């Protein structure tokens, strides 16, 4: 019978990832016995893999999920298998690889077969080129999915029965409530309920102004006000959003209504409505936080807000789309068009509109759109008029290297990482020699292989990856090209064409809010433009 390490050599397995994940049965066992099943699994697989004598990487999945997307560690491993980082994946059982959708199982199966990824279990090595092994892999993946579906149906049935009795079965209790430890029904959490009542009161009756009066505001203004007065969001953050406020103000749980199974999530992440016959709706199921008078007042305001002037965020392609980012938080900035009304002293109403460039983070950076556009064109004109030395220096400072291109530092890090891996492999074979697992011949054979790879690394010429300097272009030509670009921008009437012209030279432009001003006076800002290296390489 062949030694296990020789079998590994014949199959050409040089790198293995050991994937450790708790099954549902493991979780139940831990709850009953207190045993660390993940550590048990590790000890078992360590014995198996040490017998094979191949270096391996340990990867622990602490949580669990029914999809690849909900298992971040396994998702990373899938990407690494596709990239060819590992020749094999080790698992206690094939079912640990997946119990997700059939699409996910297809992804796993395709990688295993196309990349010839071996599966190492405590009992055998599965070779995807062996029809018998491949049949067993398909069977195990299929059965793991069937087991998951059966378990899910059983659990869903139990949750449905509990929901009919008014128990909270949808995970953590909603903001404003706790779950009664005896009945699992919702009970009021007074500390959180204060926030809920405050938000409802502000939206129903208005926020306080500097003169002590109350003024009705829409969700966007309310979110900014809540941040300013220090009221934290439901998740403990400083910044409220219009969406989160809308969700809080329209949820019937705050008047004692409990809804279950009204919606479900599809495999592509969409939320769809279930048939009404499957809905559970229980009124007066738990204590209400909001009285009906306040509730009705808020719902009426929300329904009527479509008829009041409000800011419109414009995400359609426009001149500055995808170019400007907020320096404070790094989020994209979008165009917002506002129609405003103002009452004059003589009682007449005047209307005016304005277009702003706003950060996607509510209450962050907001500046005048047209002024920013004018200043960007001024940047281009300024670059085209610089003297040669200053132009070269400025371009060098503002140019962003192209993404996804290996730089000197990237290659250097890859080499260092490979050297570290070879060092670990060397330590591994020395350990096996000292413990008597490897004979002198086996040790020398594997040491020679590692020495050869180290020699190849030492012969790589890093100089060829040195970043090219930005002075490798004709300055006069580039300044003429920039001037032509600015002129073309001014002459064009097409917004998308204008956007493409700016994208051809700018990687991004950071907008820094310098000073907030009140009234109709525009906020003050500074621009920090960054240029594309591809513009100067062509």
C-alpha angles and dihedrals in degrees: 000000000000121000114253094241091054090053089054090050093050091051090050095237109161104154131036135183116207109212115201121189135158117241122214088258089054091054091051091047091052091050092053101038107020090231117148099237093182090060090046089053091049094051091050095049092043090059091048096048096042088057089056091052097221125130113249141184121230118224120183123199104201097182129038139221143172095241137053088237091060093050104068095181093051091044088057090049091050090054091048092050090052089051091052097245093136134036094200143019120215121211136164089235132002088240088070088071094065150347094162133109122320087250090059091047088051090054091051093045093049093051092048093050101036096044094034094235111183119219115218116200129169089261106043149337114261114216113201090209090061110086093210092052091045091053090052091049091053091048094049093048091049094048093048089056092047090050090051093050092050092050092046092051091050093048093045090053090054092048092049091053092048091047091054087059091052098255119146107246103160101096123263114018115263121260110285095031144074127201117250105243091221104041100017088226119139119269126183120268098208096202093055092037089062089063092048092050091046094052092047091048094050093049095043098043105019137250125283117261127204092270092056095253126123123244127193113237138181125243096270093055092042091054090054092047093051090053092049094052091046102248108153124223124251089268093047097258126135098231122073121197129211089241095055091047091050091050092051095045095049102042112112093208087087091066093048100268117139119201126185135176095008091128140024134195120241125218091263092055098257121140113229132179120252121225111279090242088068096049123110115204120171120181121206088014095141138006114296120233095194124053118231094247092058091041093054091045092053094046091050091052092049092050092048097045090090089071095052123083110264139167117269120210108216113208095167118114110283139159097281098031113145094359107088123065131181111256092205099058106005095239124138119265121227137191118262123190118201131191111202136189125204130187114226126214091257090058097252121128121236123194129206135167133215136188119216137185106227136182115245087235106087114245095010120105125352125169138160111283099211094048091052091050091051091049092051091055088047088056089056093048090048091052092050092052098048122112114255099258095047091045092053092048093046094049091049091053096045102040117109116209114242115266121247093025117121109241128195090266092047092054091044091053091048091052092048090048091051091048090052090051092050089048090055090049090050091051088049096055092044089054091051090049092051093048092048096246092118124050119223090258094051091046094050092046093054094040090054090053092053092044089053092052091048090051091052090052092051090055095058110113106223092187091077089064096052110129114260116243121247091234091076092099137075105265095202092050093049094049090050090049091051091049090049090050091053091048092048090051092054093048098046122094095189114097095203092050090051090050091051091051092055093044090054091067108019122070088188141321119226115214114208119196106224103174136002116222129195131234119008093332110115122243115253120242146167128225124223107191123195122197131218116247089212089066090062095040097061 
